[in-house]
Each structure stands twice: as C-alpha cells, then as structure tokens.
Amino acid sequence: MRRFIKKTYLTASTKLLTVHINLKIYMNNYIYYIDSAAIKLGNLAHELGDFKIAAEQYHKALSRLRAYKGDSMTPASVAASLSEKLQQMSRYQHAGNRILELETWRLTKSSFVKGHQCLKYLYLDKHQKKEKTPPSVETRALFEQGHSFETTIRRKHFPGGIDVKETAGNFGYFNSLTKHLLRREGRSVLYEATLIEDDVLVMCDILIKNEDGRIDIYEIKLNHEVNEAITADLAIQYTIAQKRFADRLHSFNLILRDPNSPDEFKIVDMTESLRNRVDDVNKKIKQFNEILSAPEPHIPMGPHCTKPYPCEFMAYCNRCNV
C-alpha cells in the first residue's frame, strides 16, 4: 500500500513537473505574444495616415504582449515602441484619413466554383469545414507549381506591382486597400487586387489601372487550354469586376502556360465570352446565398464528386450515405 501511494505520488509529481516545464517553455516562447499581423496592419495604417485603424491594431498587439511573463526583453521592447507610437498619434488621431475598413463577405470565387460543381459542396465548405479532407501531396505540389508559374509571370512580364495580400496581411482590409491604391493618380499594377460586391469577394492575379483609368485584368492558370471549368471560374471574377468598374473594365484576360516551354505563356482575351455569362452568374449568386441559409441539401454522390475537381468532402458524404 505504501509503495502504491509512493508510486502514485511520484507519478503526480512528475506530471506537475512536466506541466511546469511545458508552461515555462511556452512562456519563454515570446514569438507567440508578438502579434505580427496586427503590428503589420497598424504600420500600414499609420503610413497611410489612417490613425484610427493604426491605434486599434497597436492596442490589439499590446494586449497580447502584456500577457507575456517570460524572461526575454524583446516583448517589452516591442511594447514600448508601440506605446510610444500610440502616444504620438494621440495628438492627431481624430484628424487622420479614413482609408482602411474591415469588411465581410458571404461568397468567394472559391466557394462559387464549389457551388457550380455541387450545391452540397458549397454548403459543407461553409458550415462543415472540419469535415474537409486535407489536400494530398500531389495536390499540394500542383498548387506550388501554379504559384511558382504565377510568380514568374508577374516578375518577368508585369514587374513593379503592389501585392495587396502581402501589404495588408488581413483579408478583411484587402478591398479597402485596393480601392485606395486605385484612387491614386497614374498607372497602377496590383497583385491580388481584391473586390467585394454584393457580398462576393474575388481576388485578381494581376490588375492594371492604365493612365486613362481603364482596367485590364489578367488571371493566371497553369493549364495549356481554356476549358469549361476555367471559364466558370473566371465568370464570377468578371461579374464582380464589372459591378465595380462598369465601363472602365477594358479587358479580362487569361494567361495560359505554353505547352512547349514552362516559363512562356499565351494570353487569351476572355472579355466577350465572359460578358455573356453575367446574367447566369447573378442567378447563381442568388441561388447560392439561399443554399447557405437553408438546411444541408441532400444530394446523392455521383460523377460530380470528382469533376471537374475532386471534392474535399467525399469521405463525409460516404459516411452519411451508409
């Protein structure tokens, strides 16, 4: 009995010691307490003269920093720097610009493409994300290949652009930053320009505002030829861009990889073919919003589960259909 009590005591003590050590390691890992995203957005807002958003983001970052109880001086140094900026801004915070705005949306290009394939796919992607099967190694490799091709096209043929995603870091502010950048005089080249209209968010691989104010958009695909899946993908982007820019939207183009040279490409002007799809896209936007507000749709599994893309919820649907 005494041996059992001693063993139990030692086990409990070991667990407590382990918890204490893990907690100490966690507290000393000060990186967690530095909210880089909030600081980055705050710095951007400060640079733009939007002191209200800058103050909000700096206060958010400070709140996390103050929870740090470790030994490193880095969090204290960062906190002191932010506090100093806040003190400086307090004099002119209410006189600043109003540029950045936190916005929400209901549909994206990705969710629209899923809904075009299967209404249940759309619903599950919104309401049952935890049931999603992670992408395979092959799928991730294909994504990386596409990203690499996109980067090459931008760097070699559309250089000097501003990456909205990298600049803001927070999706909720991409649309307002895009609006601000497009209000500037002269020609602009934007990567990941973000448009929100009718609660639908789309991001453009390359958006060019010309000297005369007209807009040219380029979407980059790793494919060699246009197909129906790509056209449906572009249709939602074109429709939202047309809502935003109206007559200023000059062209909507597709960049495809040259089958004979991995770094070369061809440009296909899709403007006319996409213009003919606007009415259909608007009907689908209405339908998809209704689906998202209703109970989970009952749709049997079939060929649509793998065409044009493998659905990430097939395992879930298999279980439900048993």
Buried (B, 14 or more C-beta within 10 A) or exposed (E): EEEEEEEEEEEEEEEEEEEEEEEEEEBEEBEEBBBEBBBBBBBBBBEBEBBBBBBBBBBBBBEBBEEBEBEBEBBEEBBEEBBEBBEEBEEEEEEBEEBBBEBEBBBBBBBBBBBBBBBBBBBBBBEEEEBBEEEEEEEEEEEEEBEEBBEBBBEEEBEEBBEBBEBBBBBBBBBBBBBBBBEEEEEBBBBBBBBBBBEBBBBBBBBBBEEEEBBBBBBBBBBEEBEEBBBBBBBBBBBBBBBBBEEBBBBBBBBBBEEEEEEEBEEBEBBEBBBEBBEEBEEBBEEBBEBBEEEEEEBEBEEBBEEBEEBBBBEBBEEEEE
